[in-house]
Amino acid sequence: MDINFSAQDLEFRDEVRQFFANEYKPTQVSPEGVKPEDDYKDAMIRWQKKLYAKGWIAPGWPKEYGGTGWTVTQKFIYETERGAAGIPDVVPFGLKMVAPVIYTFGTQEQKAKFLPRILSSDDWWCQGYSEPGAGSDLAALSTTAEYAGDNYIVNGRKIWTTLAQYADWIFCLVRTTKDIRRQQGISFLLIDMKTPGITVKPIVSIDGKHSLNEVLFEDVLVPVANRIGEQDKGWTYAKALLAHERTGMAEVADSKRALRELKLRAAAEVNGGQAMIKDPIFQLRLSDIEMELMALEYTELRVFASMAAGGQPGPESSLLKIKGTEITQAIQELQLQLASYYGGALQGDLDNTELGHNFANEARRNYMYGRAATIYGGSNEVQRNVIAKAVLGL
C-alpha cells in the first residue's frame, strides 16, 4: 500500500484546507457535541449543506448515488485535515449508517425517496436499535411489528437514541416473527417520526448534555413499503450497517488533534510550576498512546484500501472500534489528569481562563461522556467475541 502523496494529492490537500478555512466557522457549530442551549440541528445542517454544495458530503457513497468518487488517499487526506482543523464529522445516522443499507439493499423506489434527502440534509435520522434489556445482546429486542395489510403496527420502545429529539426519521430493528431463532425474526423498518403514537423522552447524561432519548411506539402504523429487503432478514442488513458504523469509530484524525493539543498544553508552565510534559510517567503514557494511534491509522488505511478494491468492512471493523474507542478514552484520561482538581469543579465555578479552567471543564465533560465510547456501537467485549469467531475461528 503506497501512502506517499502525489502532486495531485497535495493539490487536493491544499483545496481541502482552503475550503475549511473559508467556509467553516467554529462559533457556528460546537464540535464537542450537543448543548441544550444551542440550536445544534440548524447549525449542523448549515455546515452539511455547504459540504453538499461542494459535492463533499458523502465520501463513502458510490458515485452513482452522489458520492465523491475519491480515492482511498483522498478520503484519508480529507479526514486528516478535518480532524486537524477541529471540524466535527457529519451526523452519521443518515449519511454513514442508514444510507449504505438503503443503496445496498433497498428498492429503486426507496433509493429515489430517501437518498436525495439524506444527501442534502433535508431529512435528519436517528437509530432505533438498543432497548431496555437489549443493548449488547441486540437480538434480544422485543419491539414488535405485526403485519396488518399494507402496514405494520409497531409497539415497543428504544433507548439511548442519540439526537432523536431532532429526527425526522428513525431506522428500527423490530421483531416480526416469534418462535424462531432470534436473529431470523427481525425486520428493518424506516419510520417517519411524525407518525402518531411516537413519543420521545429525553435522557440527560452525566455530563449534563441532552443528546440521548427514549423513543416509545404505541400502535404506530408503518407502511410495508418502508421495510428494507425481506421480512425477517433485518439482522443481515443490521450487521452490514454496524460494520460501517464501527469502521467510523476509529476517529484517528480527531484523536491525533486531541493528542497534539494535549501535548501543547502539557508543555505549558502554569503559575510557575513545572510543565507536566516533563513528568516521566506522563511522557510514557503519551508515547504509548502515540504508538497505538499510529498502528491504528495504518490498520484503518488497510481497511480503506480493501474497501476501495470492492470489499466490505468485515470483522476488522470490530478491531477499529475497540482500539479507536480505547485510545479516545486514554486521551481523555490524560486530559483530566492534566486538569488536576479543576476537572472536578462545576462549569459555573470555572471563570478564571488564565489557569486553563475552560480546558478543565471541557476535560471533565469529555471524560464523562467518553465512558460510553466502549459500549455504544456494540460493546468492546462483544467486538472481541466477533474477532474470536470470525478471525481466530474460536
N, C-alpha and C positions, 0 to 999 in steps of 0.2 A: 504494500500500500504506500503510494507516494504522497507525502504530506507537504512537499515543497510547493510554495506558491508560484504560479506562473505570472507573467506580466499581466495577463487578463484577470487573474485572481486578485492581484494587487490593485488593479484599476477598479475592480468590483468592491474591494475592501474600502477604498477611498470614497466610492459612491455611497456605500452604506454609512460611513462615518459622517459624510456631509449631510445626508438625508436626516440622520438622527439629530445632528447639531442644529439643523434648520427647522425641523418640524416638531421635535419633542420638547415639551415644556414641563419640567419637573414639578412645577407647582400645580399642574392641572390633573395629574394622576399620581396617587400615592403608591409608591412601589412596595410599601410594607404590607399592604392589604386593606381590608375594608374597615372603615371607621363609621360609626353611626351618624356622625355629623357631616360626612362627605356625601356628595352626590356621585357616588362611585360609578354607578352604571353609566350615567351620561358621560362622565369623564373617560371611561374605558372605551365606550362606543365612539366618541370623537377621535380618540387615538387610533382605534382599529379601522375606522373609515379612512383615515389618512393612509394607513398601510394598504387598504383595499384599493384606494385610488392609485396608489403607486404600483399595484399588482403584486405586493409582497405579503399579503395577509395569510396565505396558506402554502408555505414552502413544501409541506409534506404531501399535498394533494397531487393526484395525476393532473397533468397539464390540461387534459380534455375537460376537466371539471372546474378549472380555474386556478390550478397550481402554477408555480413559478417556472417549473422546468429546470431548476437549478441543479448543478452537480453536487455531489456529496461535499466537495471542498467549499463550494459557495454556501451551502447550508451551515457548514461548520464556521465559516467566516462570519456569517450573519449572526449566529447565536453568540459567538465570541464577542463581537462588537456590541451586541445588545446587552450582554451581561456586563461588559466593561463600562458601558455608559450608564448602568444602573436603571435601565428601562425595563418595566415589567413585561413579562410574556403576555401573549393574548390569553383571554379567558378560555380554558381548554375544552370545556364541556361540549360546545358545538363544533369548533374548528378542529380539535385534535382527537375527540373521542367519538361522538355520535356520527360525525360526517364520514369517517372511514368505514363505519358499519353500513351507512346508507349507500355510499357509492360502490361498496363491495358486494353487499347482499340485497340491497333494496331493488324495488321495481323501477322501471323507467318513470312512472308517474310519481313515485316517491322522490326520486332524484330531482325531477323537474320542480317539484313543490318545495322541497326543503333545502337543497344545496345552495341555490342562489341567495336565499335569505340568510343562511348561515354565513356565507361568504361575505355578504355586505353588512353583517352585524345587525340586520333588521330584526332577527329573532335571537333571543338570549335563552340558552339552555341550561338545565341542571340535570343531575344524575340521580336516579332513584334505584339504588342497589341495596345498601345496608338497611337492616331493620332491627328493632329491639330483639336480640337473640339470634340475629343472622347477619353478622358482620364478616369476620374472618371465615366463618363457615357459611358462605353466601348461599349455598344450595339448600340451606335450612329455611329459606324465606317462605313466608306464609301469606303474603298479599295475593289475593285470588282474582282471577278474571274469568267469569262464567260466560260461555258463549250464548248470545241471545240474538239470533238472526244476523243482521248486518252490524251488530255491535257486540262488544264485551262489556260486562258490568263488573267494575273493579272495586274491590273493598280491601282495606288494609292500611298500613302506614309504613313510611320510610323515615329514616332518621339520619342525622349528620349530613343533611342535604345542603351542600355548600351553595350559597347565593340563590337559594330557591325564592327568597323574597323579591328578587328581581326578574325571575324567569318567566318567559313566555311559553316555553315547552319543557317537558321533562321526559327523558327516556327511562323506561322502567323494565325491570325484570319482574314478571308475575307468574303465579302458578296457574296453569290452565288445565292440567290433568293431575289427579292424585292417584295413589295406589300403584305407582310405578317408580322405577329408580328416580331419585330426587332430581338429578340433573336432566332427566329426559322429560320432565313435565313442566318445563319453564318456557315462557314465550317472551319476546322482546317487543314492547309497545312504545309508540310515540304518542304522548298525551298532551293536549292543549291545557295549559294551566288555568285558563279561564273557564274550563268546564265546570258546571255546577257540581257540588259535592266535594270539591278540593279545598282543604284548609291548610294554611301554612302557619306553623307556630315557631316563634324564634327561640333559639338556644344561644345564650350569651356565654362564651367560653371563658376560661380562667384568665385570659389576657385582657378581658373587657371588651372584646370585639363581638359584633353580631355578624358572623358570616355563615353560621350553621343554623339548620332548621329541622323541624319535624314536619312531614307532609302527610296529611290524613286523606284517605279516599273513602267516601261513603256513597255507594251506588253510582259511581262515575261511569257514564257511557262513553266508550271509546270505539270509534269505527274500526271494523276488522281491516279496513284498508290501511290503517295505521300500524299494522303488525309487520315487523321486518321478517322476511323469509317465512319459513313454515312454522305452524303451530307446534309447540313442544320442543322446538330446536333452538330456543333462545340461548341456551347455555353455550352453544358453539359460537354464536355471534358475540356473546359477552366475553368469552375468552379472548377473541380477537381484539376487542376493544381494550381489555385490561392490559394486553401486551403492548398496545400503543401507549396507553396511559403510563405504564411503568417505565417504558423507554424514556419518556419525557421527564421522569422524576430524578434523573441523574443530576440535572441542573448544574452541569460543570461550569458553565460561564458565570453563573450567579455566585457559585462558591469561590471561584477564582477572584472575583471582585471583592467579595466579603473578606477573603483572606488577605488580599492586598491592603484593604482599608484597615483591617485589624493590625497588620504589621506596622503601618504608618502610625497608628495611634499608640501602639505599644512602644514605639521608638521615642515618643514624646516624654519629656520630664515635666511632671506636674507638681507645682508648689515646691520646687527644689528637690523633689525625691528622685530616686534612681529610676530610669526608664525600665519598664517591665521586660522589654526585649533583651535586656542584659541578664535576666534570670535564666540559669542553665536549664532548669526544668521546663520553663515556658518555651525556651528555644527548642528543646527536644520535642515537645508536643507540636509546635508549629512545623518542624521539619517532617515529623511523621505524617501530619495531615497533607503537607505539600506532596510528599511522595505518593500517598494513596490517591490524591486527586489527579496526579499525572498519570498513574496507572489506569484510573477510571476514564480519563479523557481518551486514552488510546483504545480502551475497550469499546467506548462509545463510537469512536471512529470506525472500528472494525464492524460494528453492528450497522452503522450507516452505509458502509461500503457494501455489505451484504444485501441491504435493502435496495440500494441503487442497482444492484445486479439482478433484481427481480425477486429477492427473498422477502420474507415477512419476519417481523420481530418474534422470536420464539422464547425458549427458556432463558436465553441470555438477557432478556428484558428484566427478569427477576433479579439477576446479578446486578444490573444497573440500578435497580430500585433499592436493593439492600445497601450497596456501597454509597450511592448518592445520598440517601437519607441519613446514613450513619456519619458521613463526612459533614453534612449540613449541621447535624446535632453537635458534632465535635467542635466545629467553628463557633456555634452559639454558646457552648460551654466556656470556651476561651474568652469570648466577648464578655460574658457575665463575670468571669474571673477578673478580667481587666477592669470592669466597672467597680469591683470591690463592693463595699457595703452600700454604695449609692444605688446599686442594682436592686436593692430590696425596698427602696422608697417608692411612694406613690408618685404618679406623674405631676400632680399639683404641688408636690413638695420640692420638685427639682427645677428651680428657677435660675440657678447660677450656671450659665452655659460656659463660663470661663473654666470651671472644673470638669467640663465634659458631662454635665448632668443629662443633657439631651441624649448623648450616646448611652449613658447608663439606663435611661428609661427605655430606649429602643432595644438595648441588650436584654433587659428584663422581659419585654413583650415578645421578642423573637424566641427567647429561650422557652417561655411557657407555651407559646403556640407550636413551636417546633417539636415538642414532646410527642405530638401526634404523627409526625412525619413517618415514623417507622410502623405505624398502624394503618393509616389510610392507604387506599390503593391495594389492599391486601397486606396483612401484617408481614413483617420480615421473617417471622417464624414460618408462616405459610410459604413464603418465597423460597426458603431453604428446603422445604419439602418438595416444592416444584423442581428445584435443581437436582435434588437427590433422586427423584423419579425419572425426570426427562433426560438428564445429562449423565448421572452416575449409574443409572439403572438399578437403584436400590429399592 
